[in-house]
Amino acid sequence: DWESEGASMCGVYRNCYLAIGALGAADSQQGLFSKRDPLLCKPCWMFKNSAGQDVFVEPYLFDSNILWSWWNCAALNLRGWVVQERVLATRTLNFGVSLIWECRETFINEFGYQVIHGLNSESLKNLLRPTKHENEDDRTIDGKDATYLISWYDILSAFTNSDLSFASDRLPAIKGIIQAIEDLTGWKNLVGMWEPFMVHELMWQITSSAEEARRPGISGMPTWSWAGLQGMVTHKYGEETLNPYGGFRAQIEGIETKAKSDATDGQGGEVELRIKSRMFFLSGLRDHEIMGYRSQADIRSISSDGQVEARVRFDRPPGNPHFFYFFLPLVELHDGVVGLILLQIGFTGRYQRYGLATTTTSISSIRRDLQDLRTYILV
């Protein structure tokens, strides 16, 4: 029953006339209406001045920035499942310290204070309306409309920064939004990643603290997908990747889901990504900076003396400092080459993702290597 109902959430919320949110309730045992201080809801009369005029004071609580801060901290909006309910519903009336109206056109409370940033401004909730953005035609990747992709990054950050009771809900809890984008664009989503933009999709990074970012061990989830991690996910460059600088970019050759009986490492059910690029050694990690999963490192050519420096951000604890990490370039941008940090699984010729790195010095010494591309398998 759960699997059947969970899969239908996209249709349920996209087709509902009005959704009602109980922002003031800490859990399902509390009601829709919360106790409110009258002084927070109306001006308070103080006295008459010398001219006989009434003097009132009113709370500063509903300044738009304060309202937005309170809104994000509401117990309901801290839940991962609620993100797609907010985004997909045409209009929502929220009950809490104040009544808050949220639809595709506006986000406003009962006192007339409007918030114009966050999920409500440049999100899929707006994009689901029939009209298009004026600048939508300019947001393309390889000639494909990327408006939904850019909004997806905003929604993904909000979703991965919220709470889930079960790590296995990481994908099901956002499946409704994925389905909506698939219906509107015809794109295919694999393990939370959009297939038409896979090279760009690989440039996600974990922004949570070292204690929060960890792999929950979801069966069949590849390391190159954000869905295999807990913690807040952001996209490294956002719209900058729409028009990458320079001539280099990795090529996706194929994606294959392996059956359990075909797995070579005993885990099974893996999704393999075949990517054409050029492998480099990652060495010289500055150990004293690894504590927050951030570090500096050197990228060295395997076949020549070329070497450049790079900023490194690990997805998880780097582990044994004697591991041989590799750097796999993805895209060349104006400030360097962005690529994946990889670790080989035994001697299988298959690699796991461990993080993201960006070169910080000139790549002239390794540019020649980037012309000799080979195919690698990520799992």
Contacts in CASP RR format, 6 or more apart in sequence:
PFRMAT RR
TARGET T0000
AUTHOR 0000-0000-0000
METHOD contacts of the structure
MODEL  1
DWESEGASMCGVYRNCYLAIGALGAADSQQGLFSKRDPLLCKPCWMFKNS
AGQDVFVEPYLFDSNILWSWWNCAALNLRGWVVQERVLATRTLNFGVSLI
WECRETFINEFGYQVIHGLNSESLKNLLRPTKHENEDDRTIDGKDATYLI
SWYDILSAFTNSDLSFASDRLPAIKGIIQAIEDLTGWKNLVGMWEPFMVH
ELMWQITSSAEEARRPGISGMPTWSWAGLQGMVTHKYGEETLNPYGGFRA
QIEGIETKAKSDATDGQGGEVELRIKSRMFFLSGLRDHEIMGYRSQADIR
SISSDGQVEARVRFDRPPGNPHFFYFFLPLVELHDGVVGLILLQIGFTGR
YQRYGLATTTTSISSIRRDLQDLRTYILV
6 172 0 8 1.000
6 175 0 8 1.000
7 175 0 8 1.000
9 84 0 8 1.000
9 85 0 8 1.000
9 88 0 8 1.000
9 175 0 8 1.000
9 176 0 8 1.000
10 84 0 8 1.000
10 88 0 8 1.000
10 175 0 8 1.000
10 176 0 8 1.000
10 177 0 8 1.000
10 179 0 8 1.000
10 180 0 8 1.000
10 183 0 8 1.000
11 88 0 8 1.000
11 176 0 8 1.000
13 19 0 8 1.000
13 84 0 8 1.000
13 85 0 8 1.000
13 88 0 8 1.000
13 89 0 8 1.000
13 176 0 8 1.000
14 88 0 8 1.000
14 89 0 8 1.000
14 90 0 8 1.000
14 128 0 8 1.000
14 180 0 8 1.000
16 89 0 8 1.000
16 90 0 8 1.000
17 90 0 8 1.000
17 91 0 8 1.000
18 89 0 8 1.000
18 90 0 8 1.000
18 91 0 8 1.000
18 92 0 8 1.000
18 93 0 8 1.000
19 85 0 8 1.000
19 89 0 8 1.000
19 91 0 8 1.000
19 92 0 8 1.000
19 93 0 8 1.000
20 32 0 8 1.000
20 92 0 8 1.000
20 93 0 8 1.000
20 94 0 8 1.000
20 95 0 8 1.000
21 32 0 8 1.000
21 76 0 8 1.000
21 92 0 8 1.000
21 93 0 8 1.000
21 94 0 8 1.000
21 95 0 8 1.000
22 30 0 8 1.000
22 31 0 8 1.000
22 32 0 8 1.000
22 76 0 8 1.000
22 94 0 8 1.000
22 95 0 8 1.000
22 96 0 8 1.000
23 34 0 8 1.000
23 71 0 8 1.000
23 74 0 8 1.000
23 75 0 8 1.000
23 76 0 8 1.000
23 77 0 8 1.000
23 94 0 8 1.000
23 95 0 8 1.000
23 96 0 8 1.000
23 97 0 8 1.000
23 100 0 8 1.000
24 30 0 8 1.000
24 34 0 8 1.000
24 74 0 8 1.000
24 75 0 8 1.000
24 76 0 8 1.000
24 95 0 8 1.000
24 96 0 8 1.000
24 97 0 8 1.000
25 31 0 8 1.000
25 32 0 8 1.000
25 34 0 8 1.000
25 75 0 8 1.000
25 76 0 8 1.000
26 75 0 8 1.000
27 75 0 8 1.000
32 95 0 8 1.000
33 95 0 8 1.000
34 95 0 8 1.000
34 96 0 8 1.000
34 97 0 8 1.000
36 96 0 8 1.000
36 97 0 8 1.000
36 98 0 8 1.000
39 59 0 8 1.000
40 59 0 8 1.000
40 61 0 8 1.000
40 97 0 8 1.000
40 98 0 8 1.000
41 98 0 8 1.000
41 111 0 8 1.000
42 58 0 8 1.000
43 56 0 8 1.000
43 57 0 8 1.000
43 58 0 8 1.000
44 56 0 8 1.000
44 57 0 8 1.000
44 58 0 8 1.000
45 54 0 8 1.000
45 55 0 8 1.000
45 56 0 8 1.000
46 55 0 8 1.000
46 56 0 8 1.000
46 57 0 8 1.000
47 54 0 8 1.000
47 55 0 8 1.000
48 54 0 8 1.000
48 55 0 8 1.000
49 55 0 8 1.000
60 66 0 8 1.000
61 67 0 8 1.000
61 70 0 8 1.000
61 97 0 8 1.000
62 98 0 8 1.000
62 109 0 8 1.000
62 111 0 8 1.000
62 113 0 8 1.000
63 113 0 8 1.000
64 113 0 8 1.000
64 114 0 8 1.000
64 115 0 8 1.000
64 116 0 8 1.000
67 109 0 8 1.000
67 113 0 8 1.000
67 115 0 8 1.000
68 115 0 8 1.000
68 117 0 8 1.000
68 118 0 8 1.000
70 97 0 8 1.000
71 77 0 8 1.000
71 100 0 8 1.000
71 115 0 8 1.000
74 96 0 8 1.000
76 82 0 8 1.000
76 94 0 8 1.000
77 86 0 8 1.000
77 162 0 8 1.000
78 162 0 8 1.000
78 163 0 8 1.000
79 162 0 8 1.000
79 163 0 8 1.000
79 164 0 8 1.000
80 159 0 8 1.000
80 162 0 8 1.000
80 163 0 8 1.000
80 164 0 8 1.000
80 173 0 8 1.000
81 164 0 8 1.000
81 169 0 8 1.000
81 173 0 8 1.000
82 162 0 8 1.000
83 119 0 8 1.000
83 155 0 8 1.000
83 158 0 8 1.000
83 159 0 8 1.000
83 162 0 8 1.000
83 173 0 8 1.000
83 174 0 8 1.000
83 177 0 8 1.000
84 159 0 8 1.000
84 173 0 8 1.000
84 174 0 8 1.000
84 175 0 8 1.000
84 176 0 8 1.000
84 177 0 8 1.000
86 92 0 8 1.000
86 102 0 8 1.000
86 119 0 8 1.000
86 125 0 8 1.000
87 119 0 8 1.000
87 123 0 8 1.000
87 124 0 8 1.000
87 125 0 8 1.000
87 155 0 8 1.000
87 177 0 8 1.000
88 124 0 8 1.000
88 125 0 8 1.000
88 128 0 8 1.000
88 176 0 8 1.000
88 177 0 8 1.000
88 180 0 8 1.000
89 125 0 8 1.000
90 103 0 8 1.000
90 104 0 8 1.000
90 128 0 8 1.000
91 101 0 8 1.000
91 102 0 8 1.000
91 103 0 8 1.000
91 104 0 8 1.000
92 101 0 8 1.000
92 102 0 8 1.000
92 103 0 8 1.000
93 99 0 8 1.000
93 100 0 8 1.000
93 101 0 8 1.000
93 102 0 8 1.000
94 100 0 8 1.000
94 101 0 8 1.000
94 102 0 8 1.000
98 109 0 8 1.000
98 110 0 8 1.000
98 111 0 8 1.000
99 109 0 8 1.000
99 110 0 8 1.000
100 107 0 8 1.000
100 108 0 8 1.000
100 109 0 8 1.000
100 110 0 8 1.000
101 107 0 8 1.000
101 108 0 8 1.000
101 109 0 8 1.000
102 120 0 8 1.000
102 125 0 8 1.000
104 125 0 8 1.000
104 126 0 8 1.000
104 128 0 8 1.000
104 129 0 8 1.000
105 129 0 8 1.000
106 114 0 8 1.000
106 120 0 8 1.000
107 114 0 8 1.000
107 115 0 8 1.000
107 116 0 8 1.000
107 120 0 8 1.000
107 121 0 8 1.000
108 114 0 8 1.000
108 115 0 8 1.000
118 154 0 8 1.000
118 158 0 8 1.000
119 125 0 8 1.000
119 154 0 8 1.000
119 155 0 8 1.000
119 158 0 8 1.000
120 126 0 8 1.000
122 150 0 8 1.000
122 151 0 8 1.000
122 154 0 8 1.000
123 151 0 8 1.000
123 154 0 8 1.000
123 155 0 8 1.000
124 148 0 8 1.000
124 151 0 8 1.000
124 152 0 8 1.000
124 155 0 8 1.000
124 177 0 8 1.000
124 180 0 8 1.000
124 181 0 8 1.000
126 151 0 8 1.000
127 133 0 8 1.000
127 147 0 8 1.000
127 148 0 8 1.000
127 151 0 8 1.000
127 184 0 8 1.000
128 180 0 8 1.000
128 184 0 8 1.000
132 147 0 8 1.000
133 147 0 8 1.000
136 145 0 8 1.000
136 147 0 8 1.000
137 145 0 8 1.000
139 145 0 8 1.000
139 146 0 8 1.000
139 147 0 8 1.000
139 150 0 8 1.000
139 239 0 8 1.000
139 242 0 8 1.000
140 146 0 8 1.000
140 242 0 8 1.000
141 149 0 8 1.000
141 196 0 8 1.000
141 197 0 8 1.000
141 200 0 8 1.000
141 241 0 8 1.000
141 242 0 8 1.000
142 196 0 8 1.000
144 196 0 8 1.000
144 197 0 8 1.000
145 185 0 8 1.000
146 197 0 8 1.000
146 242 0 8 1.000
148 181 0 8 1.000
148 184 0 8 1.000
148 185 0 8 1.000
148 187 0 8 1.000
149 194 0 8 1.000
149 197 0 8 1.000
149 200 0 8 1.000
150 238 0 8 1.000
150 239 0 8 1.000
152 177 0 8 1.000
152 181 0 8 1.000
152 194 0 8 1.000
153 234 0 8 1.000
153 235 0 8 1.000
153 238 0 8 1.000
155 174 0 8 1.000
155 177 0 8 1.000
156 174 0 8 1.000
156 226 0 8 1.000
156 233 0 8 1.000
156 235 0 8 1.000
157 232 0 8 1.000
157 233 0 8 1.000
157 234 0 8 1.000
157 235 0 8 1.000
159 173 0 8 1.000
159 174 0 8 1.000
160 226 0 8 1.000
160 231 0 8 1.000
160 232 0 8 1.000
160 233 0 8 1.000
161 231 0 8 1.000
161 232 0 8 1.000
164 170 0 8 1.000
164 173 0 8 1.000
167 216 0 8 1.000
167 217 0 8 1.000
167 218 0 8 1.000
167 230 0 8 1.000
168 216 0 8 1.000
168 218 0 8 1.000
170 216 0 8 1.000
170 218 0 8 1.000
170 227 0 8 1.000
170 228 0 8 1.000
170 230 0 8 1.000
171 191 0 8 1.000
171 192 0 8 1.000
171 227 0 8 1.000
174 192 0 8 1.000
178 189 0 8 1.000
178 192 0 8 1.000
181 187 0 8 1.000
181 189 0 8 1.000
181 194 0 8 1.000
182 188 0 8 1.000
182 189 0 8 1.000
187 194 0 8 1.000
187 195 0 8 1.000
187 196 0 8 1.000
188 194 0 8 1.000
188 195 0 8 1.000
188 196 0 8 1.000
189 195 0 8 1.000
190 255 0 8 1.000
190 271 0 8 1.000
191 221 0 8 1.000
191 222 0 8 1.000
191 225 0 8 1.000
191 227 0 8 1.000
191 271 0 8 1.000
192 225 0 8 1.000
192 226 0 8 1.000
192 227 0 8 1.000
193 201 0 8 1.000
193 202 0 8 1.000
193 224 0 8 1.000
193 225 0 8 1.000
193 226 0 8 1.000
194 201 0 8 1.000
195 255 0 8 1.000
198 252 0 8 1.000
198 255 0 8 1.000
198 273 0 8 1.000
199 249 0 8 1.000
199 250 0 8 1.000
199 251 0 8 1.000
199 252 0 8 1.000
199 275 0 8 1.000
199 330 0 8 1.000
199 331 0 8 1.000
200 241 0 8 1.000
200 331 0 8 1.000
202 224 0 8 1.000
202 330 0 8 1.000
202 339 0 8 1.000
202 340 0 8 1.000
203 235 0 8 1.000
203 236 0 8 1.000
203 237 0 8 1.000
203 241 0 8 1.000
203 330 0 8 1.000
203 331 0 8 1.000
203 338 0 8 1.000
203 339 0 8 1.000
203 356 0 8 1.000
204 226 0 8 1.000
204 233 0 8 1.000
204 234 0 8 1.000
204 235 0 8 1.000
204 236 0 8 1.000
204 356 0 8 1.000
205 233 0 8 1.000
205 234 0 8 1.000
205 235 0 8 1.000
205 236 0 8 1.000
205 313 0 8 1.000
205 315 0 8 1.000
205 355 0 8 1.000
205 356 0 8 1.000
206 213 0 8 1.000
206 226 0 8 1.000
206 229 0 8 1.000
206 231 0 8 1.000
206 232 0 8 1.000
206 233 0 8 1.000
206 293 0 8 1.000
206 313 0 8 1.000
206 315 0 8 1.000
207 231 0 8 1.000
207 232 0 8 1.000
207 233 0 8 1.000
207 234 0 8 1.000
208 230 0 8 1.000
208 231 0 8 1.000
208 232 0 8 1.000
209 292 0 8 1.000
210 291 0 8 1.000
210 292 0 8 1.000
210 293 0 8 1.000
210 317 0 8 1.000
212 230 0 8 1.000
212 231 0 8 1.000
212 232 0 8 1.000
213 229 0 8 1.000
213 230 0 8 1.000
213 231 0 8 1.000
213 293 0 8 1.000
213 315 0 8 1.000
213 316 0 8 1.000
214 229 0 8 1.000
214 230 0 8 1.000
214 316 0 8 1.000
215 223 0 8 1.000
215 228 0 8 1.000
215 229 0 8 1.000
215 230 0 8 1.000
215 316 0 8 1.000
216 228 0 8 1.000
216 229 0 8 1.000
216 230 0 8 1.000
217 228 0 8 1.000
218 227 0 8 1.000
218 228 0 8 1.000
219 267 0 8 1.000
219 268 0 8 1.000
219 269 0 8 1.000
220 267 0 8 1.000
220 268 0 8 1.000
220 269 0 8 1.000
220 270 0 8 1.000
220 271 0 8 1.000
221 227 0 8 1.000
221 228 0 8 1.000
221 271 0 8 1.000
222 228 0 8 1.000
222 270 0 8 1.000
222 271 0 8 1.000
222 272 0 8 1.000
222 273 0 8 1.000
222 353 0 8 1.000
222 378 0 8 1.000
222 379 0 8 1.000
223 315 0 8 1.000
223 352 0 8 1.000
223 353 0 8 1.000
223 354 0 8 1.000
223 378 0 8 1.000
223 379 0 8 1.000
224 273 0 8 1.000
224 340 0 8 1.000
224 353 0 8 1.000
224 378 0 8 1.000
224 379 0 8 1.000
225 271 0 8 1.000
226 233 0 8 1.000
229 315 0 8 1.000
229 316 0 8 1.000
235 241 0 8 1.000
236 338 0 8 1.000
236 356 0 8 1.000
236 358 0 8 1.000
237 333 0 8 1.000
237 338 0 8 1.000
240 333 0 8 1.000
240 334 0 8 1.000
241 331 0 8 1.000
241 333 0 8 1.000
244 331 0 8 1.000
244 332 0 8 1.000
244 333 0 8 1.000
245 332 0 8 1.000
245 333 0 8 1.000
245 334 0 8 1.000
246 332 0 8 1.000
247 332 0 8 1.000
248 329 0 8 1.000
248 331 0 8 1.000
248 332 0 8 1.000
248 337 0 8 1.000
248 370 0 8 1.000
249 330 0 8 1.000
249 331 0 8 1.000
249 332 0 8 1.000
250 275 0 8 1.000
250 276 0 8 1.000
250 277 0 8 1.000
250 328 0 8 1.000
250 329 0 8 1.000
250 330 0 8 1.000
250 331 0 8 1.000
251 275 0 8 1.000
251 276 0 8 1.000
251 277 0 8 1.000
251 373 0 8 1.000
252 273 0 8 1.000
252 274 0 8 1.000
252 275 0 8 1.000
252 276 0 8 1.000
253 274 0 8 1.000
253 275 0 8 1.000
253 276 0 8 1.000
253 375 0 8 1.000
254 273 0 8 1.000
254 274 0 8 1.000
255 271 0 8 1.000
255 272 0 8 1.000
255 273 0 8 1.000
255 274 0 8 1.000
256 271 0 8 1.000
256 272 0 8 1.000
256 274 0 8 1.000
257 269 0 8 1.000
257 270 0 8 1.000
257 271 0 8 1.000
257 272 0 8 1.000
258 268 0 8 1.000
258 269 0 8 1.000
258 270 0 8 1.000
258 271 0 8 1.000
258 272 0 8 1.000
259 268 0 8 1.000
259 269 0 8 1.000
260 268 0 8 1.000
260 269 0 8 1.000
262 268 0 8 1.000
263 269 0 8 1.000
263 270 0 8 1.000
264 348 0 8 1.000
264 350 0 8 1.000
265 345 0 8 1.000
265 348 0 8 1.000
270 379 0 8 1.000
271 379 0 8 1.000
272 350 0 8 1.000
272 377 0 8 1.000
272 378 0 8 1.000
272 379 0 8 1.000
273 377 0 8 1.000
273 378 0 8 1.000
273 379 0 8 1.000
274 375 0 8 1.000
274 376 0 8 1.000
274 377 0 8 1.000
274 378 0 8 1.000
275 328 0 8 1.000
275 375 0 8 1.000
275 376 0 8 1.000
275 378 0 8 1.000
276 373 0 8 1.000
276 374 0 8 1.000
276 375 0 8 1.000
276 376 0 8 1.000
277 328 0 8 1.000
277 329 0 8 1.000
277 330 0 8 1.000
277 373 0 8 1.000
277 374 0 8 1.000
277 376 0 8 1.000
278 328 0 8 1.000
278 329 0 8 1.000
278 369 0 8 1.000
278 370 0 8 1.000
278 372 0 8 1.000
278 373 0 8 1.000
278 374 0 8 1.000
279 302 0 8 1.000
279 326 0 8 1.000
279 327 0 8 1.000
279 328 0 8 1.000
279 342 0 8 1.000
279 374 0 8 1.000
279 376 0 8 1.000
280 299 0 8 1.000
280 300 0 8 1.000
280 301 0 8 1.000
280 302 0 8 1.000
280 326 0 8 1.000
280 327 0 8 1.000
280 328 0 8 1.000
280 329 0 8 1.000
280 366 0 8 1.000
280 369 0 8 1.000
281 299 0 8 1.000
281 300 0 8 1.000
281 301 0 8 1.000
281 302 0 8 1.000
281 324 0 8 1.000
281 325 0 8 1.000
281 326 0 8 1.000
281 327 0 8 1.000
282 297 0 8 1.000
282 298 0 8 1.000
282 299 0 8 1.000
282 300 0 8 1.000
282 310 0 8 1.000
282 312 0 8 1.000
282 325 0 8 1.000
282 326 0 8 1.000
282 327 0 8 1.000
282 341 0 8 1.000
282 357 0 8 1.000
283 297 0 8 1.000
283 298 0 8 1.000
283 300 0 8 1.000
283 325 0 8 1.000
284 297 0 8 1.000
284 298 0 8 1.000
285 295 0 8 1.000
285 296 0 8 1.000
285 297 0 8 1.000
285 312 0 8 1.000
285 318 0 8 1.000
285 321 0 8 1.000
285 325 0 8 1.000
286 295 0 8 1.000
286 296 0 8 1.000
286 297 0 8 1.000
287 295 0 8 1.000
287 321 0 8 1.000
289 295 0 8 1.000
289 296 0 8 1.000
290 314 0 8 1.000
290 318 0 8 1.000
293 313 0 8 1.000
293 314 0 8 1.000
293 315 0 8 1.000
293 316 0 8 1.000
293 317 0 8 1.000
293 318 0 8 1.000
294 311 0 8 1.000
294 312 0 8 1.000
294 313 0 8 1.000
294 314 0 8 1.000
295 312 0 8 1.000
295 313 0 8 1.000
295 314 0 8 1.000
295 318 0 8 1.000
296 309 0 8 1.000
296 310 0 8 1.000
296 311 0 8 1.000
296 312 0 8 1.000
296 360 0 8 1.000
297 309 0 8 1.000
297 310 0 8 1.000
297 312 0 8 1.000
297 325 0 8 1.000
297 357 0 8 1.000
298 307 0 8 1.000
298 308 0 8 1.000
298 309 0 8 1.000
298 310 0 8 1.000
299 307 0 8 1.000
299 308 0 8 1.000
299 309 0 8 1.000
299 310 0 8 1.000
299 327 0 8 1.000
299 357 0 8 1.000
299 359 0 8 1.000
299 366 0 8 1.000
300 306 0 8 1.000
300 307 0 8 1.000
301 307 0 8 1.000
301 365 0 8 1.000
301 366 0 8 1.000
301 369 0 8 1.000
302 369 0 8 1.000
303 369 0 8 1.000
303 372 0 8 1.000
304 365 0 8 1.000
304 366 0 8 1.000
304 368 0 8 1.000
304 369 0 8 1.000
305 365 0 8 1.000
306 365 0 8 1.000
306 366 0 8 1.000
306 369 0 8 1.000
307 365 0 8 1.000
307 366 0 8 1.000
308 359 0 8 1.000
308 360 0 8 1.000
308 361 0 8 1.000
308 362 0 8 1.000
308 363 0 8 1.000
308 365 0 8 1.000
308 366 0 8 1.000
309 359 0 8 1.000
309 360 0 8 1.000
309 361 0 8 1.000
310 327 0 8 1.000
310 357 0 8 1.000
310 358 0 8 1.000
310 359 0 8 1.000
310 360 0 8 1.000
311 357 0 8 1.000
311 358 0 8 1.000
311 360 0 8 1.000
312 341 0 8 1.000
312 355 0 8 1.000
312 356 0 8 1.000
312 357 0 8 1.000
313 355 0 8 1.000
313 356 0 8 1.000
313 357 0 8 1.000
314 341 0 8 1.000
314 354 0 8 1.000
314 355 0 8 1.000
315 353 0 8 1.000
315 354 0 8 1.000
315 355 0 8 1.000
315 356 0 8 1.000
316 354 0 8 1.000
318 325 0 8 1.000
318 354 0 8 1.000
323 343 0 8 1.000
324 343 0 8 1.000
324 344 0 8 1.000
325 341 0 8 1.000
325 342 0 8 1.000
325 343 0 8 1.000
325 354 0 8 1.000
326 341 0 8 1.000
326 342 0 8 1.000
326 343 0 8 1.000
326 344 0 8 1.000
326 351 0 8 1.000
327 339 0 8 1.000
327 340 0 8 1.000
327 341 0 8 1.000
327 342 0 8 1.000
327 357 0 8 1.000
328 339 0 8 1.000
328 340 0 8 1.000
328 342 0 8 1.000
328 351 0 8 1.000
328 376 0 8 1.000
329 337 0 8 1.000
329 338 0 8 1.000
329 339 0 8 1.000
329 370 0 8 1.000
330 337 0 8 1.000
330 338 0 8 1.000
330 339 0 8 1.000
330 340 0 8 1.000
331 337 0 8 1.000
331 338 0 8 1.000
331 339 0 8 1.000
332 338 0 8 1.000
332 363 0 8 1.000
335 358 0 8 1.000
335 360 0 8 1.000
336 358 0 8 1.000
336 359 0 8 1.000
336 360 0 8 1.000
336 363 0 8 1.000
337 358 0 8 1.000
337 359 0 8 1.000
337 363 0 8 1.000
338 356 0 8 1.000
338 357 0 8 1.000
338 358 0 8 1.000
339 356 0 8 1.000
339 357 0 8 1.000
339 358 0 8 1.000
340 353 0 8 1.000
340 355 0 8 1.000
340 356 0 8 1.000
340 357 0 8 1.000
340 378 0 8 1.000
341 353 0 8 1.000
341 354 0 8 1.000
341 355 0 8 1.000
341 356 0 8 1.000
341 357 0 8 1.000
342 351 0 8 1.000
342 352 0 8 1.000
342 353 0 8 1.000
342 354 0 8 1.000
342 376 0 8 1.000
342 378 0 8 1.000
343 351 0 8 1.000
343 352 0 8 1.000
343 354 0 8 1.000
344 350 0 8 1.000
344 351 0 8 1.000
345 351 0 8 1.000
345 352 0 8 1.000
345 379 0 8 1.000
349 376 0 8 1.000
349 377 0 8 1.000
350 377 0 8 1.000
350 378 0 8 1.000
350 379 0 8 1.000
351 376 0 8 1.000
351 377 0 8 1.000
351 378 0 8 1.000
351 379 0 8 1.000
352 378 0 8 1.000
352 379 0 8 1.000
353 378 0 8 1.000
363 370 0 8 1.000
END
